């Protein structure tokens, strides 16, 4: 979902949560958007009460964390478990080969 600054809100919320405290410039770099888009997204999170600002950086508020959890729950519902299973089954032999190479090194 496009958010302020044409930023994906889920990616934005995850970035803030993972970095714990982040400024607009770093946020823009992390999300691969312009500094203006990063600043717009930063400002919108603060204005909506989803983030609190202190010393030039933001961190998620309870409201922001709740929104992140809601969006992650919605994303999980849309996951195609059969496709994930197929990808995992294709990965297992590669992982076994990798582990064998590491063990032999």
MMTF fields as JSON, N, C-alpha, C and O atoms, coordinates in Angstrom:
{
  "mmtfVersion": "1.0.0",
  "mmtfProducer": "UNKNOWN",
  "numBonds": 419,
  "numAtoms": 420,
  "numGroups": 105,
  "numChains": 1,
  "numModels": 1,
  "chainsPerModel": [1],
  "groupsPerChain": [105],
  "chainIdList": ["A"],
  "bondAtomList": [4, 2, 8, 6, 12, 10, 16, 14, 20, 18, 24, 22, 28, 26, 32, 30, 36, 34, 40, 38, 44, 42, 48, 46, 52, 50, 56, 54, 60, 58, 64, 62, 68, 66, 72, 70, 76, 74, 80, 78, 84, 82, 88, 86, 92, 90, 96, 94, 100, 98, 104, 102, 108, 106, 112, 110, 116, 114, 120, 118, 124, 122, 128, 126, 132, 130, 136, 134, 140, 138, 144, 142, 148, 146, 152, 150, 156, 154, 160, 158, 164, 162, 168, 166, 172, 170, 176, 174, 180, 178, 184, 182, 188, 186, 192, 190, 196, 194, 200, 198, 204, 202, 208, 206, 212, 210, 216, 214, 220, 218, 224, 222, 228, 226, 232, 230, 236, 234, 240, 238, 244, 242, 248, 246, 252, 250, 256, 254, 260, 258, 264, 262, 268, 266, 272, 270, 276, 274, 280, 278, 284, 282, 288, 286, 292, 290, 296, 294, 300, 298, 304, 302, 308, 306, 312, 310, 316, 314, 320, 318, 324, 322, 328, 326, 332, 330, 336, 334, 340, 338, 344, 342, 348, 346, 352, 350, 356, 354, 360, 358, 364, 362, 368, 366, 372, 370, 376, 374, 380, 378, 384, 382, 388, 386, 392, 390, 396, 394, 400, 398, 404, 402, 408, 406, 412, 410, 416, 414],
  "bondOrderList": [1, 1, 1, 1, 1, 1, 1, 1, 1, 1, 1, 1, 1, 1, 1, 1, 1, 1, 1, 1, 1, 1, 1, 1, 1, 1, 1, 1, 1, 1, 1, 1, 1, 1, 1, 1, 1, 1, 1, 1, 1, 1, 1, 1, 1, 1, 1, 1, 1, 1, 1, 1, 1, 1, 1, 1, 1, 1, 1, 1, 1, 1, 1, 1, 1, 1, 1, 1, 1, 1, 1, 1, 1, 1, 1, 1, 1, 1, 1, 1, 1, 1, 1, 1, 1, 1, 1, 1, 1, 1, 1, 1, 1, 1, 1, 1, 1, 1, 1, 1, 1, 1, 1, 1],
  "groupList": [{"groupName": "UNK", "atomNameList": ["N", "CA", "C", "O"], "elementList": ["N", "C", "C", "O"], "formalChargeList": [0, 0, 0, 0], "bondAtomList": [1, 0, 2, 1, 3, 2], "bondOrderList": [1, 1, 2], "singleLetterCode": "X", "chemCompType": "L-PEPTIDE LINKING"}],
  "groupTypeList": [0, 0, 0, 0, 0, 0, 0, 0, 0, 0, 0, 0, 0, 0, 0, 0, 0, 0, 0, 0, 0, 0, 0, 0, 0, 0, 0, 0, 0, 0, 0, 0, 0, 0, 0, 0, 0, 0, 0, 0, 0, 0, 0, 0, 0, 0, 0, 0, 0, 0, 0, 0, 0, 0, 0, 0, 0, 0, 0, 0, 0, 0, 0, 0, 0, 0, 0, 0, 0, 0, 0, 0, 0, 0, 0, 0, 0, 0, 0, 0, 0, 0, 0, 0, 0, 0, 0, 0, 0, 0, 0, 0, 0, 0, 0, 0, 0, 0, 0, 0, 0, 0, 0, 0, 0],
  "groupIdList": [1, 2, 3, 4, 5, 6, 7, 8, 9, 10, 11, 12, 13, 14, 15, 16, 17, 18, 19, 20, 21, 22, 23, 24, 25, 26, 27, 28, 29, 30, 31, 32, 33, 34, 35, 36, 37, 38, 39, 40, 41, 42, 43, 44, 45, 46, 47, 48, 49, 50, 51, 52, 53, 54, 55, 56, 57, 58, 59, 60, 61, 62, 63, 64, 65, 66, 67, 68, 69, 70, 71, 72, 73, 74, 75, 76, 77, 78, 79, 80, 81, 82, 83, 84, 85, 86, 87, 88, 89, 90, 91, 92, 93, 94, 95, 96, 97, 98, 99, 100, 101, 102, 103, 104, 105],
  "secStructList": [7, 3, 3, 4, 4, 4, 3, 3, 2, 2, 2, 2, 2, 2, 2, 2, 2, 2, 2, 1, 1, 5, 7, 2, 2, 2, 2, 2, 2, 2, 2, 6, 7, 7, 2, 2, 2, 2, 2, 2, 2, 2, 2, 2, 2, 2, 2, 6, 6, 1, 3, 3, 3, 3, 6, 6, 3, 3, 3, 3, 7, 2, 2, 2, 2, 2, 2, 2, 2, 2, 2, 2, 2, 2, 2, 2, 2, 6, 7, 7, 2, 2, 2, 2, 2, 2, 2, 2, 2, 2, 2, 2, 2, 2, 2, 2, 2, 2, 2, 2, 2, 2, 2, 2, 7],
  "xCoordList": [0.853, 0.0, 0.901, 1.822, 0.612, 1.399, 1.07, -0.086, 2.087, 1.968, 2.488, 2.795, 2.587, 3.133, 4.51, 5.318, 4.766, 6.052, 6.141, 7.235, 5.002, 4.929, 5.791, 6.46, 5.76, 6.521, 5.56, 4.44, 5.982, 5.177, 5.132, 6.171, 3.923, 3.804, 4.351, 4.981, 4.122, 4.639, 6.162, 6.757, 6.793, 8.257, 8.745, 9.765, 8.014, 8.362, 8.299, 9.242, 7.186, 7.029, 8.075, 8.624, 8.35, 9.367, 10.742, 11.505, 11.058, 12.365, 12.53, 13.576, 11.505, 11.593, 11.711, 12.491, 10.947, 11.014, 12.391, 12.962, 12.925, 14.218, 15.365, 16.288, 15.309, 16.382, 16.173, 17.088, 15.004, 14.611, 14.51, 13.48, 15.525, 15.497, 16.157, 17.286, 15.448, 15.983, 15.587, 14.485, 16.514, 16.251, 15.697, 15.731, 15.191, 14.55, 15.517, 15.137, 16.752, 17.72, 18.06, 18.061, 18.343, 18.657, 17.449, 17.589, 16.277, 15.045, 14.875, 14.536, 15.103, 15.0, 15.999, 15.654, 17.235, 18.26, 17.865, 18.003, 17.381, 16.985, 15.849, 15.837, 14.898, 13.73, 13.968, 13.129, 15.1, 15.411, 14.555, 14.185, 14.242, 13.432, 14.206, 15.254, 13.685, 14.337, 14.284, 13.48, 15.153, 15.158, 13.813, 13.331, 13.204, 11.901, 10.821, 9.976, 10.846, 9.871, 10.094, 9.14, 11.356, 11.67, 11.196, 10.663, 11.391, 10.948, 9.428, 8.881, 8.734, 7.265, 6.726, 5.771, 7.335, 6.903, 7.181, 6.338, 8.351, 8.759, 7.752, 7.255, 7.459, 6.522, 5.122, 4.446, 4.683, 3.344, 3.219, 2.192, 4.253, 4.203, 4.053, 3.28, 4.793, 4.706, 3.323, 2.709, 2.828, 1.526, 0.382, -0.601, 0.516, -0.533, -0.393, -1.22, 0.648, 0.844, 1.419, 1.397, 1.936, 2.516, 3.997, 4.59, 4.584, 5.983, 6.13, 5.38, 7.11, 7.442, 8.831, 9.727, 8.997, 10.266, 11.009, 10.423, 12.294, 13.164, 14.569, 15.085, 15.177, 16.562, 16.78, 17.803, 15.84, 16.001, 15.812, 16.215, 15.211, 14.969, 13.599, 13.073, 13.035, 11.737, 11.858, 12.765, 10.907, 10.729, 9.228, 8.445, 8.831, 7.41, 6.765, 7.36, 5.556, 4.727, 3.92, 4.006, 3.147, 2.262, 1.313, 1.04, 0.813, -0.078, 0.646, 0.073, 1.893, 2.689, 2.975, 2.895, 3.309, 3.556, 2.293, 2.357, 1.142, -0.13, -0.444, -0.906, -0.194, -0.421, 0.497, 0.071, 1.745, 2.685, 2.191, 2.193, 1.773, 1.262, 0.033, -0.093, -0.872, -2.064, -1.678, -2.239, -0.725, -0.305, 0.428, 0.26, 1.237, 1.913, 0.911, 1.06, -0.106, -1.159, -1.876, -2.144, -2.186, -2.855, -1.969, -2.461, -0.669, 0.264, 0.353, 0.409, 0.365, 0.466, -0.728, -0.581, -1.911, -3.123, -3.002, -3.555, -2.286, -2.195, -1.072, -0.884, -0.34, 0.789, 0.283, -0.589, 0.841, 0.513, 1.429, 2.587, 0.912, 1.72, 2.261, 3.358, 1.517, 2.004, 3.249, 4.205, 3.235, 4.399, 5.603, 6.727, 5.369, 6.455, 7.037, 8.255, 6.174, 6.622, 7.47, 8.479, 7.07, 7.839, 9.219, 10.219, 9.263, 10.543, 11.437, 12.635, 10.859, 11.63, 12.184, 13.35, 11.348, 11.794, 12.929, 13.831, 12.908, 13.992, 15.253, 16.364, 15.088, 16.201, 16.952, 18.171, 16.242, 16.838, 18.081, 19.104, 18.057, 19.277, 20.444, 21.594, 20.149, 21.207, 21.806, 23.02, 20.955, 21.419, 22.282, 23.319, 21.849, 22.629, 24.001, 25.002, 24.048, 25.323, 26.211, 27.416, 25.623, 26.371, 26.941, 28.105, 26.125, 26.573, 27.73, 28.696, 27.629, 28.704, 29.998, 31.076, 29.901, 31.088, 31.727, 32.951, 30.911, 31.414, 32.077, 33.139, 31.443, 32.001, 33.341, 34.209, 33.516, 34.758, 35.869, 37.038, 35.526, 36.526, 37.406, 38.295],
  "yCoordList": [-1.169, 0.0, 1.235, 1.353, 2.151, 3.378, 4.262, 4.406, 4.828, 5.684, 7.06, 7.279, 7.962, 9.294, 9.165, 8.33, 9.989, 9.921, 8.735, 8.362, 8.129, 6.953, 5.809, 5.107, 5.642, 4.597, 3.499, 3.785, 2.249, 1.129, 1.185, 1.151, 1.272, 1.462, 0.275, 0.463, -0.935, -2.105, -2.058, -2.277, -1.775, -1.677, -0.555, -0.69, 0.539, 1.675, 1.296, 1.539, 0.703, 0.311, -0.724, -0.659, -1.681, -2.692, -2.057, -2.416, -1.12, -0.461, 0.283, 0.19, 1.014, 1.761, 0.797, 1.032, -0.28, -1.235, -1.893, -2.012, -2.317, -3.007, -2.089, -2.515, -0.842, 0.098, 0.737, 1.365, 0.587, 1.104, 2.62, 3.146, 3.325, 4.796, 5.158, 4.751, 5.927, 6.214, 7.62, 8.094, 8.268, 9.586, 9.466, 8.391, 10.565, 10.568, 10.207, 9.494, 10.683, 10.414, 8.93, 8.334, 8.338, 6.903, 6.089, 5.085, 6.512, 5.831, 5.852, 4.83, 6.994, 7.112, 6.191, 5.509, 6.171, 5.3, 3.839, 3.068, 3.456, 2.068, 1.645, 0.517, 2.54, 2.222, 2.454, 2.092, 3.054, 3.296, 4.381, 4.286, 5.41, 6.521, 7.821, 7.851, 8.886, 10.192, 10.678, 10.209, 11.619, 12.205, 12.863, 12.798, 13.495, 14.144, 13.114, 13.353, 11.968, 10.908, 10.32, 10.037, 10.138, 9.638, 10.594, 10.169, 11.887, 12.891, 12.928, 13.067, 12.803, 12.803, 11.606, 11.737, 10.441, 9.235, 9.373, 9.027, 9.873, 10.128, 11.053, 10.761, 12.177, 13.158, 12.575, 12.846, 11.774, 11.184, 10.21, 10.186, 9.407, 8.484, 9.251, 8.862, 10.331, 11.145, 11.784, 11.757, 12.358, 13.037, 12.079, 12.473, 10.819, 9.826, 9.156, 8.325, 9.515, 8.922, 7.521, 6.809, 7.118, 5.783, 5.768, 4.705, 6.957, 7.079, 8.324, 9.291, 8.271, 9.409, 9.896, 9.099, 11.21, 11.802, 12.324, 12.958, 12.053, 12.587, 12.69, 11.734, 13.841, 14.064, 13.734, 13.146, 14.101, 13.926, 12.518, 12.209, 11.662, 10.284, 9.846, 10.399, 8.861, 8.342, 6.883, 6.158, 6.494, 5.09, 4.847, 5.778, 3.597, 3.278, 3.417, 3.079, 3.912, 3.979, 2.682, 1.831, 2.545, 1.377, 1.314, 0.235, 2.469, 2.522, 2.046, 1.314, 2.453, 2.025, 0.539, -0.135, 0.026, -1.414, -2.215, -3.274, -1.718, -2.406, -2.414, -3.422, -1.288, -1.217, -2.189, -2.861, -2.267, -3.206, -4.634, -5.407, -4.992, -6.347, -6.64, -7.739, -5.674, -5.855, -6.104, -6.98, -5.335, -5.506, -6.828, -7.47, -7.239, -8.532, -9.678, -10.649, -9.578, -10.602, -10.696, -11.795, -9.553, -9.54, -10.151, -10.849, -9.896, -10.457, -11.974, -12.696, -12.452, -13.894, -14.654, -15.781, -14.038, -14.675, -14.917, -15.886, -14.045, -14.138, -15.051, -15.191, -15.661, -16.509, -17.826, -18.477, -18.201, -19.473, -20.546, -20.671, -21.307, -22.291, -23.385, -23.892, -23.762, -24.779, -24.296, -25.052, -23.042, -22.483, -22.41, -22.701, -22.024, -21.963, -23.359, -23.522, -24.354, -25.737, -26.199, -26.877, -25.838, -26.215, -25.562, -26.203, -24.308, -23.597, -24.231, -24.411, -24.568, -25.189, -26.542, -26.852, -27.338, -28.657, -28.52, -29.357, -27.492, -27.255, -26.767, -26.988, -26.112, -25.566, -26.641, -26.559, -27.637, -28.637, -29.285, -29.335, -29.79, -30.401, -29.414, -29.784, -28.178, -27.166, -26.902, -26.754, -26.844, -26.631, -27.802, -27.606, -29.012, -30.192, -30.176, -30.514, -29.779, -29.694, -28.615, -28.815, -27.487, -26.402, -26.833, -26.569, -27.493, -27.962, -28.946, -28.908, -29.822, -30.786, -30.064, -30.447, -29.035, -28.268, -27.582, -27.56, -27.035, -26.362, -27.368, -27.102, -28.517, -29.544, -30.053, -30.417, -30.081, -30.576, -29.53, -29.871, -28.281, -27.2, -27.172, -26.327],
  "zCoordList": [0.0, 0.0, 0.0, 0.808, -0.926, -0.993, 0.205, 0.601, 0.748, 1.927, 1.52, 0.348, 2.44, 2.16, 1.517, 1.922, 0.525, -0.157, -1.086, -1.508, -1.417, -2.281, -1.744, -2.502, -0.446, 0.238, 0.657, 1.079, 0.545, 1.016, 2.545, 3.204, 3.102, 4.553, 5.336, 6.377, 4.857, 5.572, 5.62, 6.675, 4.488, 4.459, 5.372, 6.047, 5.383, 6.238, 7.713, 8.466, 8.119, 9.521, 9.928, 11.028, 9.038, 9.352, 9.495, 10.392, 8.618, 8.688, 10.007, 10.649, 10.41, 11.671, 12.842, 13.765, 12.809, 13.919, 13.996, 15.08, 12.856, 12.861, 13.27, 13.964, 12.845, 13.185, 14.556, 15.088, 15.123, 16.433, 16.482, 16.905, 16.073, 15.992, 14.676, 14.404, 13.86, 12.529, 12.088, 12.366, 11.398, 10.832, 9.422, 8.823, 8.9, 7.585, 6.458, 5.529, 6.523, 5.46, 5.401, 4.323, 6.541, 6.589, 6.162, 5.464, 6.572, 6.196, 4.678, 4.082, 4.056, 2.598, 1.908, 0.944, 2.399, 1.817, 1.952, 1.002, 3.111, 3.357, 2.433, 1.939, 2.197, 1.379, -0.11, -0.935, -0.458, -1.86, -2.49, -3.66, -1.717, -2.225, -2.056, -1.411, -2.637, -2.513, -1.067, -0.262, -0.767, 0.58, 0.88, 2.011, -0.124, 0.077, 0.404, 1.266, -0.282, 0.003, 1.387, 2.111, 1.749, 3.084, 4.165, 5.191, 3.932, 4.905, 4.999, 6.093, 3.86, 3.862, 4.634, 5.4, 4.435, 5.153, 6.646, 7.474, 6.985, 8.373, 9.052, 10.14, 8.39, 8.947, 9.108, 10.101, 8.135, 8.195, 9.361, 10.04, 9.599, 10.742, 12.051, 12.926, 12.173, 13.392, 13.496, 14.562, 12.398, 12.405, 12.738, 13.366, 12.314, 12.563, 13.928, 14.303, 14.662, 15.98, 15.938, 16.942, 14.78, 14.647, 15.026, 15.213, 15.135, 15.54, 16.402, 16.27, 17.282, 18.136, 17.751, 17.476, 17.735, 17.343, 18.563, 19.441, 18.606, 19.65, 19.078, 18.499, 19.24, 18.819, 17.348, 16.997, 16.483, 15.046, 14.536, 13.414, 15.331, 14.902, 15.402, 16.368, 14.744, 15.172, 15.59, 15.183, 16.415, 16.784, 16.819, 17.012, 16.633, 16.591, 17.962, 18.985, 17.96, 19.166, 19.249, 18.364, 20.305, 20.411, 19.215, 18.688, 18.791, 17.629, 16.373, 15.566, 16.205, 15.057, 15.083, 14.056, 16.263, 16.402, 16.121, 15.496, 16.577, 16.322, 14.831, 14.296, 14.157, 12.705, 11.976, 11.037, 12.399, 11.794, 11.969, 11.011, 13.159, 13.405, 12.552, 12.012, 12.424, 11.585, 10.133, 9.475, 9.641, 8.248, 8.039, 7.002, 9.011, 8.895, 8.929, 8.187, 9.78, 9.824, 8.483, 7.999, 7.881, 6.58, 5.506, 4.62, 5.575, 4.602, 4.756, 3.761, 5.981, 6.226, 5.657, 5.185, 5.701, 5.185, 3.685, 3.165, 2.993, 1.536, 1.05, -0.158, 1.937, 1.55, 0.975, 1.55, -0.158, -0.804, -0.208, -0.607, 0.734, 1.456, 0.544, 0.783, -0.496, -1.427, -2.163, -2.335, -2.594, -3.286, -2.36, -2.769, -1.122, -0.144, 0.067, 0.145, 0.158, 0.322, -0.846, -0.651, -2.068, -3.256, -3.25, -3.573, -2.889, -2.825, -1.762, -1.981, -0.623, 0.45, 0.001, 0.243, -0.649, -1.127, -2.131, -2.149, -2.964, -3.913, -3.195, -3.677, -2.056, -1.293, -0.505, -0.355, -0.007, 0.888, 0.284, 0.967, -0.966, -1.507, -1.604, -1.368, -1.946, -2.019, -0.643, -0.505, 0.364, 1.73, 2.192, 2.825, 1.874, 2.266, 1.608, 2.239, 0.326, -0.381, 0.242, 0.399, 0.592, 1.218, 2.567, 2.865, 3.375, 4.689, 4.522, 5.283, 3.528, 3.278, 2.899, 3.354, 2.08, 1.694, 2.9, 3.032, 3.758, 4.96, 5.897, 6.459, 6.056, 6.936, 6.428, 7.221, 5.092, 4.496, 4.517, 4.334, 4.735, 4.669, 5.891, 5.992]
}
